[in-house]
Amino acid sequence: MTAGTAGKLDFKAYGAIKPQYYAEIYEKRFDRLRSKEIALLELGVHRGDSLRMWKDYFEKGPIVGLDLGKNELHDPSGRIRLYQGKQQDLDLLDRIARENAPSGFDIIIDDCSHMGQLSHSSFWHLFTHHLKLGGVYVIEDWCLGYWNQWPDGHRRRRSSGRVSSLVRTQIMQTLERCLETGVMSSLAASRRKLKFLPYLGLYKQRFPSHSYGMVGWIKQLVDEVGVEALGDGKGIFESIEIFQGQVFVNKGRPGVDLTSRAPA
């Protein structure tokens, strides 16, 4: 009963293979929920050690796990339920939700394949259909996407960040057109044109990045936060927090049609 009695999450005490600093971040976000009846789903649980920890940490509610391997977990309380299957099996995810949290899960944690496309598939289905409004979806170990040795990973490619002569020419042509069409007065345009010149080397600078695997699809989640600025409707996230190994996506925006926002 380490997690429940001491009030601290201790992965080592349960044999759960997670970095201990994850626990500190979890405690800050989940402490307020400990005495409430919550429904938790974790994808990728290995032997179920983390499920035992969550059961002791949260006082009430079902603690559900899904793993590709076949495991048996003895739990006299009956609160822990373990399923075998793939995280991209959407019919199975629907059944798990129907049998354990028909009104939705409060917390969903993805510690499963750490493969971008698979994590993407289960996220959008569960977030859209089986996470409560106000619930949180956590994606663990997303930074594996930066590892060349990881099947789904790739080191980002560096960029010089320099603006090509073509881009410079396009900027100048745009300014010239503003002058010719009278969009700006000649005096104002001339002043703005002169102001642009020292900054042409910074204009539309490309920053080092990449779009592979887990890292690539986490960046899609960041795009979702800025969707309103793009004029593509309202975003579906209340907030998103990104840490070295964890991403917390909080579900908000009552009244927004989630199915219309989720990618196919």
C-alpha positions in Angstrom: 0.0 0.0 0.0 2.9 2.3 -0.6 1.2 4.7 -2.9 -2.0 4.9 -0.9 -0.6 5.2 2.6 2.4 7.5 2.0 0.6 9.7 -0.4 3.4 9.4 -2.9 3.7 7.5 -6.1 6.7 5.2 -6.0 7.2 3.2 -9.2 10.1 1.2 -7.8 8.0 -0.1 -4.9 5.6 -1.7 -7.3 8.2 -2.8 -9.9 6.7 -0.5 -12.5 9.2 0.5 -15.2 8.8 4.2 -15.4 11.2 7.1 -14.6 10.7 8.3 -11.1 10.4 12.0 -12.2 7.2 11.0 -14.0 5.7 10.3 -10.5 6.4 13.8 -9.3 4.6 15.3 -12.3 1.7 12.9 -11.8 1.3 13.8 -8.2 1.0 17.5 -8.9 -1.8 16.8 -11.4 -3.6 13.9 -9.8 -3.5 14.6 -6.1 -6.8 16.5 -6.2 -8.5 13.4 -7.6 -7.3 10.8 -5.1 -10.4 10.7 -2.9 -12.8 10.9 -5.9 -14.2 8.0 -7.8 -12.3 7.9 -11.0 -12.1 5.6 -13.9 -8.6 5.1 -15.2 -7.4 3.3 -18.4 -3.7 2.5 -19.1 -2.5 1.2 -22.4 0.6 -1.0 -22.1 0.9 -2.4 -18.6 3.3 -5.3 -18.9 2.7 -7.3 -15.7 0.2 -4.8 -14.3 2.6 -3.3 -11.7 1.5 0.2 -12.5 -2.2 -0.8 -12.2 -1.6 -2.0 -8.6 0.1 1.3 -7.9 -2.8 3.3 -9.4 -5.3 1.2 -7.4 -3.6 2.1 -4.1 -3.2 5.7 -5.1 -6.8 6.4 -6.1 -9.2 5.3 -3.4 -12.2 4.5 -5.6 -13.1 3.5 -9.1 -12.1 1.0 -11.8 -8.4 0.7 -12.8 -8.3 -0.8 -16.3 -5.3 -2.0 -18.3 -4.7 -3.2 -21.8 -1.6 -5.1 -23.0 -0.5 -7.1 -26.0 0.8 -9.9 -23.7 -1.3 -12.3 -21.7 -1.2 -11.6 -18.0 -3.0 -12.6 -14.9 -3.2 -10.2 -11.9 -4.6 -11.2 -8.5 -6.6 -8.3 -7.1 -9.0 -9.2 -4.2 -10.6 -5.8 -4.4 -11.9 -6.5 -7.9 -11.1 -2.9 -9.0 -8.4 -3.9 -11.4 -9.5 -5.3 -14.7 -7.0 -6.5 -17.3 -7.5 -7.0 -21.1 -5.3 -8.5 -23.8 -5.2 -6.9 -27.2 -3.8 -4.1 -29.4 -4.1 -0.4 -28.8 -5.3 0.2 -32.4 -8.1 -2.3 -32.0 -10.9 0.3 -31.8 -13.7 -2.3 -31.3 -11.8 -3.6 -28.3 -11.4 -0.1 -26.9 -15.1 0.4 -27.3 -15.8 -2.8 -25.4 -13.4 -1.9 -22.6 -15.1 1.5 -22.2 -18.6 0.0 -22.4 -17.8 -2.6 -19.7 -15.8 -0.3 -17.3 -16.6 3.3 -17.9 -19.8 3.8 -19.9 -19.9 7.5 -19.0 -16.2 7.9 -19.9 -12.7 7.6 -18.3 -11.3 10.4 -16.2 -7.7 9.5 -16.9 -6.2 7.6 -19.9 -2.5 6.8 -20.0 -0.7 5.6 -23.2 2.4 3.7 -22.2 1.9 1.2 -25.0 3.8 0.8 -28.4 5.4 4.3 -28.5 4.8 4.1 -32.3 3.4 7.3 -33.8 0.7 5.9 -36.0 -0.6 3.4 -33.4 -0.6 6.0 -30.6 -2.3 8.5 -32.9 -5.1 5.9 -33.7 -5.9 5.1 -30.1 -5.6 8.7 -28.9 -8.2 10.2 -31.3 -10.7 7.3 -30.8 -10.4 7.3 -27.0 -10.1 11.1 -26.6 -13.2 11.7 -28.8 -15.5 8.9 -27.6 -14.3 7.7 -24.2 -12.7 10.5 -22.2 -14.9 12.6 -20.0 -15.1 16.4 -20.5 -12.5 17.7 -18.1 -10.6 14.4 -18.3 -6.9 14.1 -19.1 -5.1 11.9 -21.7 -1.4 11.3 -21.0 1.1 10.1 -23.6 4.3 8.7 -22.1 7.8 8.3 -23.6 7.0 10.3 -26.7 10.7 11.4 -26.9 11.7 7.9 -28.1 10.8 9.4 -31.5 14.2 11.2 -31.4 16.1 7.9 -31.2 17.6 6.6 -34.4 17.7 3.1 -32.9 13.9 3.2 -32.2 11.9 1.6 -35.0 9.7 4.7 -35.2 12.4 7.2 -34.4 14.6 9.6 -36.3 17.0 12.2 -35.2 15.9 15.7 -36.3 17.8 17.2 -39.2 19.5 20.5 -38.6 18.7 23.4 -40.9 21.0 26.3 -41.7 18.0 28.6 -41.1 19.1 30.9 -43.9 16.6 32.4 -46.2 17.1 31.6 -49.9 17.7 34.3 -52.5 14.3 33.3 -54.0 12.5 34.1 -50.8 14.3 37.5 -50.5 13.3 38.3 -54.0 9.6 37.4 -53.3 9.6 39.7 -50.3 10.9 42.6 -52.3 8.4 41.9 -55.1 5.6 42.0 -52.6 6.7 45.3 -51.2 7.0 46.7 -54.7 3.4 45.6 -55.6 2.2 47.4 -52.4 3.8 50.6 -53.7 2.4 50.2 -57.3 -1.1 49.4 -56.3 -1.4 52.1 -53.7 -2.1 49.7 -50.9 0.3 51.8 -48.8 1.1 55.4 -49.4 4.5 56.0 -51.1 6.0 57.5 -48.0 4.7 54.8 -45.6 5.6 52.1 -48.0 9.1 53.4 -48.5 9.7 53.5 -44.7 8.3 50.0 -44.3 10.5 48.7 -47.1 13.6 50.2 -45.5 12.6 48.6 -42.2 12.4 45.2 -43.8 15.8 45.2 -45.4 17.9 44.5 -42.2 15.6 41.6 -41.3 15.5 39.8 -44.6 17.9 37.2 -43.3 15.4 36.4 -40.5 12.2 36.4 -42.5 10.4 33.1 -42.5 13.4 31.4 -41.0 13.1 27.6 -40.9 13.8 26.1 -37.5 15.5 22.7 -37.0 12.7 20.1 -36.6 11.4 16.9 -38.0 8.0 15.2 -38.5 8.8 11.5 -37.8 6.9 9.0 -35.7 5.9 10.0 -32.1 7.5 13.4 -32.3 5.7 14.2 -35.5 2.3 13.4 -34.2 2.9 15.2 -30.9 3.5 18.2 -33.1 0.1 17.7 -34.6 -1.4 18.0 -31.1 0.4 21.3 -30.8 -1.2 22.4 -34.1 -4.6 21.6 -32.6 -3.9 24.2 -29.8 -3.4 26.9 -32.5 -6.3 25.8 -34.7 -8.4 28.9 -33.9 -5.6 31.2 -35.1 -5.7 29.3 -38.4 -9.4 30.1 -38.7 -10.3 26.4 -38.8 -12.9 26.5 -36.0 -12.4 26.0 -32.3 -9.8 23.7 -30.8 -10.8 20.7 -28.8 -8.2 20.9 -26.1 -8.6 22.9 -22.9 -4.8 22.8 -22.6 -1.7 20.7 -23.4 1.4 20.3 -21.3 4.6 18.8 -22.7 7.4 17.5 -20.6 10.5 15.5 -21.5 8.7 12.2 -21.4 5.0 13.0 -20.8 2.3 14.9 -22.7 -0.9 15.9 -20.8 -3.8 16.7 -23.0 -6.8 18.1 -21.1 -10.2 17.7 -22.7 -12.4 20.8 -22.7 -14.5 22.9 -25.0 -18.1 21.9 -24.2 -20.2 22.1 -27.3 -17.4 21.5 -29.8 -18.0 18.7 -32.2 -15.0 16.5 -31.5 -15.7 14.1 -34.4 -15.3 16.9 -36.9 -11.9 17.9 -35.5 -10.3 14.4 -35.1 -8.3 13.3 -38.1 -9.3 10.1 -39.9 
